[in-house]
Amino acid sequence: MERSADAAFLGAELRRVRLAAGIKSQDELAVQLGYDRSQISKAESGRPLSPELAAAYAGRFPELNGLVDSGFVERWAAFVRKNGGGPFPRYFVDWVEEERIARSLLYWAPTLVPGILQTEEYARVLLATEASDAQTPDERLAGRMQRQEILLRPQPPMVTVVISEFVLMRNVGGHAVMHEQLARLAEAAQQPKMVIQVIPGEIGAHAGLAGPVSFAEHDDGTTAVYADSFTTGTTTKDPDTVARARETIELLRGEALPRAASLQLIRETAEEKWKL
């Protein structure tokens, strides 16, 4: 990335145009742009901008056009991948971008609720236990919640989530956190472009025991796969890898309960195991 677009320059430039416009506080600008003040604070410290926030800045400050445009966002993402920083580990940045532009998404989750559907408190408990080359747990939590904004679009992607019943049973943060999390899953499962399927606990050995995997399918026909591991994760579009992963997912879905039965199991577990 060019030196003129590095973190120090970006933060200083965003602060300069705010003050030049007579906007004395980050809170005031946050109200004008429709964002939380913390997002403005991070932008002025040189953290990566989402494309949506970049567009909001460019709309409010025309003099920024050419700096916070889509090309800049792409260059800045590349900088983060190379140098670290931001709310995500370096190895995860590529997947976040694939997820953001996907027309359909699919997640296999054998141990935990996938991040795209985690409640804030559930995610907070998990992130507090993780080592990361990214920022603080609170900053990583903000990044995880920001990922979920794709579900609020007027035309959200089609999302399929296949989870093990053990995900519903694992105590993450206590009864209140788990009850809220399962209620969130039940609510999401009723959305028209969301399918959640549960593999019953009595299914013993199955094709998904090797670990979680995620798919992002795009309008151009390409598919990206993200595979997690103990220490890192990998995003790839290699056709052979995608094909093998897709075969595994099809086998898993064959073991899973149908949509309605899965929703019923989620609701029953929330009420019978986790309700205070």
N, C-alpha and C positions, 0 to 999 in steps of 0.2 A: 504494500500500500504506500502511496505517496506520503512524504513527510507532512505535507500541508493538510492531510486528512487524518492525522493520528489523533489519539485520544485527547491530548492536551489542547490541540487546536480546536477540535470539535466542541469540547465543553466550553472553552473560552468564547468561541464564536456564538454559541447559543445564548450564553449569558449576556454577551455584548448586545445582540439584537434585541433581547428582552428589555434591557435597561434603556437602550436607545429609543425604544417605543414608549418609554414612560411607565413601564410595568415594573414596579419596584420589588415585588415579591414573587417567589415561585408559586405561592398559593394563588395569587391573582391570575397568573398565566394558566395554572392548572384548571381553574374555573372556566377561563375563556376557551381552552382547548378541549375541555370535557374529560380530563384525566386526573388521576390522583397526584397530589403534590410529590409523592415519592418518585413517580415516574419522571417528573420534571427535574428533580434533584439528581437522579441518576443520569439523565441526559446531559445536564450541565457539568457532571463530573467525568464525562467522556465515555459512559457505558453505551453499549450498542442500542440503537433505536429500532423499534419494530417498524415495519413498513407503514403501518397505520399512524404511528406517532410521527414518523418522518413526514407523511403527507399532511398531518395537522400542522406541523411547524411550517412547512412550505406554504400552506394556505394562509396562515396568519402573517408570515414574514416573507413576502415575495423575493426579498433580496437573498434568501437562502436557496432559491431554486438553482439547481446545478450542484449544490452541496449535499442537501438531504433529499436527493431524488432516489429513484429505485436503484440506479447504478451505484450510488454511494452506499446504500444499504447492503448491496451485494459485496462491495469491496470491504466494507466494515466487517461483515460476517466472515469473510476470508481472513481478515486480520485476526479476529477472535480465534478462529480455528488454529491459526499458526501460533498465537501468543498466549492463549488462555484468557481468562477473565470473563466477565458477564455472569449471568445467573446459571449457566450450564457448564458441565465439564467439557473440555475440548472435544473429546470423542463423540459427544452427544449433539453438537451444534449442527452437523450435517443432517441428522435425523429430524431435528426440530424444523428445519427448512423443508424437508420432504413432507413432513406432517402438515405444515402450514399450507402447502399448495396442492395437496392431494384432493382428488374427487371422491375417493373412498379409502377407508382405513379399516384394518383388521388387527386385533390384538389377541394373542394367547397369553394368559396370565395364570401360571400354576401356583404362585405363592402369595401374590399381593394384588390388590386392585390396581389396574394400570393408571399411570399418572393423569391421563386425559379425563378420568372420572373420579379422582380422589377429592375428598373434601379437604378444606384447608387444615383442619385439625388432624386428620389422618395423615396428610402429607407432612405436617409439621413434626409429628412423632417420628416418621421415617427419616426425614432429612437430618434430624438432630443426631442420628446414629451413623451417618455416612461421612466418610472422608472424601474430600473433593479438592480439585485444583481450581474450582470456581470461587464464589464469594461466600459470605456468611450464610448460615441456614435460613435466615429471614429473606435474604436476597434470592437464594435458590427457590424458596417458597413462592416468592413473587413471580419468578420465571415459570414455575410449574402452573400456577394459576393463570398466567398469561397464555400458556399453551391452550387452555380450555376455551379461550375466546372464539376459536374456530367453530365451536358448537353453537354459538349465539348468532352466527351470520344469518342473513335472510335466506341464503341457500347453503346450509351446512353440508359437509361431506356425509356420505353414507358411512356409518360406523358399525362394525361388528366386533363384539367382545366375547371371547370364550374363556371362562374361568373355571378353575377347580372349585368344588364345594369347600375344600379346605381353606380357600381364601375367605369365605364367609365365616369360618369358624376361628380363624387365627386372631388372637387378642392383640390388637394394635391400639394402644392408648386407653384401654378400659371400655366399660359398657357404654358410656355416653358417646364416646368417639365412634365405636363400632355401630351403635344403633343409628347414629346420624349418617354414617357411611353407607350402610345397607339401605337406608331410606333414600339416599341419593341414587344408588343403583336402581332401586325400584322405580323411582321417578324417571330416570333416564331410559329405562327399558320400555317405557310407554310412549316414548317419542317416535314419530313416524319414520325417522331415518336412523333409528338405533335398534340393533338386535343384540341382546345379551343372552348367552346360553351357558348353562352350568353343567359341568361333568360331575355326576354324582360321586360321592366318596367311596361307594362300594365298588366302583371301577378301579381295579388294582393297577397293574402295569398297562401303560398306554404309550402312544407315540410321542407325547409331549413332555415326558419326564426329563428330557435333556435341558429344558430351560425355556424362558419366555422368548417370544419372537413377535415382531410387528411388521405389518405390510402397509405401504402407501402406494396406491394406484393413481396414475395421472392421466390427464386428458389426452396426452400424446401416445398413450398405450404402454408406457414404461411403468415398471413396478420397482420400488425400493424396499429392501428388507433390512430391518434392524435386529440384530441378535445380541442379547445381553450376555455378560459373563461375570465372574466373580470380581474382576478388577477393571474391566473396560467394556466397551461395546463397539460393534462394527456396523456401518451402513454400507450396503452394496446393491448394485443393480445387475450383478453378474447373472446372466440367464440361467445357468445351471444351478446356482445357489437358490435363486428365486423359485425355480421349478421344484427342487427338492423340498424347500420349505412349504410350498403350496401343497404338495402331496401330504406332508405331515399334518397340515391344518385340516385338510379334507378328512383324514382319518380321525382327527380329534372331534370334528363336528359330528361325525357319525356316532361318537360315544356320548355326545351331549344331549341333555334334555331339550325338547322344543321350547320355543320362545315363551309361550304361556306357562308351561310347567316350570320353567326356570324362574320366571317372575314370582310364581307362587312360592317356590322354595326360598327365594331371597326374602320375601315378606315374612314367611313363617320363621326363618332363622332370626330375623330382626326382632320379632316379637317374643319368641320362645327362649332365645339364648341371650339377647343383648338388651332387652327392655329393662330399665331400672325398676 
